[in-house]
């Protein structure tokens, strides 16, 4: 949802001004508040689930819990840097940008260590989550050198949206009662189908983004035509 919001804001800014600034199209106070609330609440829940213990114990998978806590802390850091950047600006804008890079690279690295003792289907789903996370981080790093490039920014937004959608699909494939009996967790063929679904997810994301761009630019043409008509009427009145 945040990726879709960033994308629409970026395209509208570029449409109206002919220029684009990566950070200025993030969701401001609302986005920062959302990240703070989600990361803090979810992080506390994971700590409670780990029974406040760093070391694993019988019947308690602390490793996964603390990896989740670390992921939440990484994205909590982006919210903190959002606040600092909005208050002080200047070089903090670059630091804030790099905090997003670190968050996605860190998240992807942690997901790769989630692959131990899992079946084929589970491993493949987590691998694709990690892969998409690395791609988001790489696209963000590419934006760092030229944060006004709308093409690089749209690529980053498309990967963020696809990354989030694949999270949902992974949960549905592995945990949904509807998928019980449909997916064979130890089947190579079923694991290969997750690759297909992942590609379809990204293709569908790009297709929707193209349609949104078309709708927004069509609106601009309509607005420009209306301005021309208004200017013509004013000239006639003069």
WOURTA-V912878 format. One record per residue. N is the residue number from 1. RES is the residue in one letter. SS is DSSP state (helix for helix, strand for strand, loop for the rest). Layout:
# WOURTA-V912878
n: [N,N]
res: [RES,RES]
ss: [SS,SS]
This chain:
# WOURTA-V912878
n: [1,2,3,4,5,6,7,8,9,10,11,12,13,14,15,16,17,18,19,20,21,22,23,24,25,26,27,28,29,30,31,32,33,34,35,36,37,38,39,40,41,42,43,44,45,46,47,48,49,50,51,52,53,54,55,56,57,58,59,60,61,62,63,64,65,66,67,68,69,70,71,72,73,74,75,76,77,78,79,80,81,82,83,84,85,86,87,88,89,90,91,92,93,94,95,96,97,98,99,100,101,102,103,104,105,106,107,108,109,110,111,112,113,114,115,116,117,118,119,120,121,122,123,124,125,126,127,128,129,130,131,132,133,134,135,136,137,138,139,140,141,142,143,144,145,146,147,148,149,150,151,152,153,154,155,156,157,158,159,160,161,162,163,164,165,166,167,168,169,170,171,172,173,174,175,176,177,178,179,180,181,182,183,184,185,186,187,188,189,190,191,192,193,194,195,196,197,198,199,200,201,202,203,204,205,206,207,208,209,210,211,212,213,214,215,216,217,218,219,220,221,222,223,224,225,226,227,228,229,230,231,232,233,234,235,236,237,238]
res: [X,X,X,X,X,X,X,X,X,X,X,X,X,X,X,X,X,X,X,X,X,X,X,X,X,X,X,X,X,X,X,X,X,X,X,X,X,X,X,X,X,X,X,X,X,X,X,X,X,X,X,X,X,X,X,X,X,X,X,X,X,X,X,X,X,X,X,X,X,X,X,X,X,X,X,X,X,X,X,X,X,X,X,X,X,X,X,X,X,X,X,X,X,X,X,X,X,X,X,X,X,X,X,X,X,X,X,X,X,X,X,X,X,X,X,X,X,X,X,X,X,X,X,X,X,X,X,X,X,X,X,X,X,X,X,X,X,X,X,X,X,X,X,X,X,X,X,X,X,X,X,X,X,X,X,X,X,X,X,X,X,X,X,X,X,X,X,X,X,X,X,X,X,X,X,X,X,X,X,X,X,X,X,X,X,X,X,X,X,X,X,X,X,X,X,X,X,X,X,X,X,X,X,X,X,X,X,X,X,X,X,X,X,X,X,X,X,X,X,X,X,X,X,X,X,X,X,X,X,X,X,X,X,X,X,X,X,X]
ss: [loop,helix,helix,helix,helix,helix,helix,helix,helix,helix,helix,helix,helix,helix,helix,helix,helix,loop,loop,loop,loop,loop,helix,helix,helix,loop,loop,helix,helix,helix,helix,helix,helix,helix,helix,helix,helix,helix,helix,helix,helix,helix,helix,helix,helix,helix,helix,helix,helix,loop,loop,loop,loop,loop,loop,loop,strand,loop,loop,strand,loop,helix,helix,helix,helix,helix,helix,helix,helix,helix,helix,helix,helix,helix,helix,helix,helix,helix,helix,helix,helix,helix,helix,helix,helix,helix,helix,helix,loop,loop,loop,helix,helix,helix,helix,helix,helix,helix,helix,helix,helix,helix,helix,helix,helix,helix,helix,helix,helix,helix,helix,helix,loop,loop,loop,loop,loop,loop,loop,helix,helix,helix,helix,helix,helix,helix,helix,helix,helix,helix,helix,helix,helix,helix,helix,helix,helix,helix,helix,helix,helix,helix,helix,helix,helix,loop,loop,loop,loop,helix,helix,helix,helix,helix,helix,helix,helix,helix,helix,helix,helix,helix,helix,helix,helix,helix,helix,helix,helix,helix,helix,helix,helix,helix,helix,loop,helix,helix,helix,loop,loop,loop,loop,loop,loop,loop,loop,helix,helix,helix,helix,helix,helix,helix,helix,helix,helix,helix,helix,helix,helix,helix,helix,helix,helix,helix,helix,helix,helix,helix,helix,helix,helix,helix,helix,helix,helix,helix,helix,helix,helix,helix,helix,helix,helix,helix,helix,helix,helix,helix,helix,helix,helix,helix,helix,helix,helix,loop]
